[in-house]
Amino acid sequence: MMKRVRPYFASILTISLLGLTACERETYTTWSCKNFEGDKNVMILKKAQMQFLGKNLNYCGSLGNKSYFDINCPAQIENANLVFIPSNGSLLTDSKNYQCDAL
């Protein structure tokens, strides 16, 4: 003989399952970047931010295949301090160029 499930137990179970599905995994991509002098640095792309060389940079926008990042985004995004081209892993700063590979 099966026991009837109490209505409040079913409600608690339903709410718990909905709570678990609402939890979103944080997604990010880690890249290993090397400049032409051979220095290696880690770059992390997480949502609309980039972490690189100890700085948190904001995503300013994209034009074509180029994504622009800066601490404070300029009015014209092409003037941002950092340009990343995900399709080929090029990372361009005002002082150095890096080649990055996704880990």
C-alpha positions as CSV (number, residue, x, y, z in Angstrom):
1,M,0.0,0.0,0.0
2,M,1.3,3.4,-0.9
3,K,1.2,6.3,1.4
4,R,-0.2,9.6,0.2
5,V,2.4,12.3,-0.1
6,R,1.4,15.2,2.0
7,P,0.7,18.4,0.0
8,Y,3.2,20.5,1.9
9,F,6.0,17.9,1.3
10,A,5.3,18.1,-2.5
11,S,5.4,21.9,-2.3
12,I,8.7,21.9,-0.5
13,L,10.2,19.5,-3.0
14,T,9.0,21.6,-5.9
15,I,10.4,24.8,-4.5
16,S,13.8,23.1,-3.7
17,L,14.1,21.8,-7.3
18,L,13.2,25.2,-8.7
19,G,15.9,26.8,-6.4
20,L,18.5,24.4,-7.7
21,T,17.7,25.0,-11.3
22,A,17.9,28.8,-10.7
23,C,21.5,28.5,-9.6
24,E,23.6,29.5,-12.6
25,R,27.2,28.3,-13.1
26,E,29.7,31.1,-13.5
27,T,31.3,30.7,-16.9
28,Y,34.7,32.0,-17.8
29,T,37.6,31.3,-20.2
30,T,41.2,31.3,-19.2
31,W,43.9,32.1,-21.8
32,S,47.6,31.7,-21.7
33,C,49.2,34.7,-23.4
34,K,52.8,35.1,-24.4
35,N,54.4,38.3,-25.8
36,F,57.2,38.3,-28.3
37,E,59.8,38.6,-25.6
38,G,58.6,35.2,-24.2
39,D,56.8,36.6,-21.1
40,K,53.7,34.5,-20.2
41,N,50.6,36.0,-18.6
42,V,47.2,34.6,-17.8
43,M,44.1,36.4,-19.1
44,I,40.6,35.6,-17.9
45,L,37.4,36.5,-19.7
46,K,34.4,36.4,-17.4
47,K,31.1,37.8,-18.5
48,A,31.7,41.4,-19.6
49,Q,35.1,41.7,-17.9
50,M,38.7,40.8,-18.6
51,Q,41.4,40.2,-15.9
52,F,44.8,40.8,-17.3
53,L,48.1,41.9,-15.7
54,G,46.4,42.5,-12.4
55,K,43.7,44.8,-13.8
56,N,40.0,44.3,-14.2
57,L,39.0,45.7,-17.6
58,N,35.5,46.4,-18.8
59,Y,34.1,45.2,-22.1
60,C,33.6,48.3,-24.2
61,G,32.1,46.7,-27.3
62,S,33.1,45.1,-30.6
63,L,33.7,46.2,-34.1
64,G,34.0,43.3,-36.6
65,N,36.1,40.6,-35.0
66,K,37.8,42.9,-32.5
67,S,36.7,43.2,-28.9
68,Y,37.7,46.3,-26.9
69,F,38.5,46.5,-23.2
70,D,39.5,49.3,-20.9
71,I,39.2,50.3,-17.2
72,N,37.0,53.2,-18.2
73,C,35.6,52.8,-21.7
74,P,36.1,55.8,-24.0
75,A,33.3,57.3,-26.1
76,Q,34.9,55.8,-29.2
77,I,35.6,52.2,-28.4
78,E,38.4,51.8,-30.9
79,N,40.4,54.1,-28.5
80,A,40.3,51.5,-25.7
81,N,43.6,50.5,-24.3
82,L,43.3,46.8,-25.1
83,V,42.0,45.0,-28.2
84,F,41.4,41.2,-28.3
85,I,40.7,39.2,-31.4
86,P,39.2,35.9,-30.1
87,S,39.3,34.2,-33.5
88,N,43.1,34.2,-33.7
89,G,44.1,34.9,-30.0
90,S,45.7,38.3,-30.7
91,L,45.8,40.6,-27.7
92,L,47.0,44.1,-28.4
93,T,47.9,46.6,-25.7
94,D,49.4,50.1,-26.1
95,S,52.8,48.8,-25.3
96,K,52.9,45.0,-26.2
97,N,51.3,42.4,-28.4
98,Y,50.5,39.0,-27.1
99,Q,49.5,35.7,-28.7
100,C,46.9,33.9,-26.5
101,D,45.7,30.3,-26.4
102,A,42.6,29.1,-24.6
103,L,43.3,26.7,-21.8
